[in-house]
Amino acid sequence: MGGDARKPCCMPRQQSAHAAGTDGGRLPASTNADTSQCVQAGQAGGTMRNTSDGLIRVRRQQFLMGSCDPDSFPDDGEGPPRLVTLDSFHIAPTVVTNSQFSDFVRDTRYMTDAERLGASFVFQGQLLSQADAVALPRPRGLPWWRVVEGASWQRPEGPGSHIHERPGHPAVHISWFDAQAYCAWSGQRLPTEAEWECAARGGLHGKRYPWGDELLHEGQPRCNIWQGAFPNEPAAGWVAGPMPARSFEPNGYGLYNVAGNVWEWCVDAFTPHYHRVTGIDNPAFLDDTGRRSMRGGSFLCHVSYCNRYRVGARNGNTPDSAASNCGFRVCAMG
């Protein structure tokens, strides 16, 4: 696969909603006022919360970042691998859940980008009606996605769905701007790519996955990625969609689902030249490239198409993009 042209990710860009026929113009970016209101709400009552409560401490260390995996996509910029040094930090054991995001929205009355746009992307296999799979618009080049009016973090599959019985599932349909607003409220932040990869490796060195080099354990999957033939033939008994945030065994540091399930936003801007334009001490790339980095892959990843559930794999998307396979994990200083 290393010689293939870069295949589009299993998550479309926000602009594709309009190309597919959704009414309205380009969704405006979240404003500084949005973030300021979230900060004020987070500090209400004059009590500063301990932002590392419930988070896992990762000690200061050197680790081998990146990969030269033959299954990587050249334009993703996974390598060359190099030793980088990170100061200690704290990171959440899971992505932000529906319950946690509900607390944020209740406190701030925040509206996500998907809610303001009035639509978001839902995978065809998650639709509540097979008729919708035929009738709803789809983005060019990604025919397994549908633009669903009313889909958002509260209604992940669109009208008729809800999160009432999914408090421990990942909050999805979350843009990078939405994640930043949550962090402003919680007093936390998004991890850098380096912090995310270090934590995802769980103390292992140079392995493909958070648990080692073998994808399966005794013939069974160790993460929530596509089972069957992508994208139209899911395996019997497997349901396309996010699983609870604490599914499967955690890695060596105690992190859950850092491979598959939902994509996770990082604070960095995305560039395929990341390993060449950042230093080796606490690397981060914050120049404006029009895209933000994402890590971990999702339930739609498959070895035949988007195999970016490997721990060194990288991807990026526009910061206003959201879909039913995208969430985030928070971080704090060490």
Buried (B, 14 or more C-beta within 10 A) or exposed (E): BEEEEEBBBBBBBBBBBBBBEBEEEEBEBBEEEBBEBBBEBBEEEEEEEEBBEEBBEBEEEEBBBBBEBEBBBBEBBBBEBEEBBBEEBBBBBBBBBBBBBBBBBEBBEBBBBBBBBBBBBBBBBBBEEEEBBEEBBBBEEBEBBBBBBBBBBBBBBBEEBEBEEBEBBBBBBBBBBBBBBBBBBBBBBBBBBBBBBBBBBBBBEBBBBBBEEEBEEEEEBBBBBBBBEBBEEBEEEBEBBBBBBEBBEBBEBEBBBBBBBBBBBBBBBBBBEBBEEBEBEBBBBEEEBEBBBBBBBBBBBBBEBBBBBBBBBBBBBBBBBBBBBBBBBBBBEB
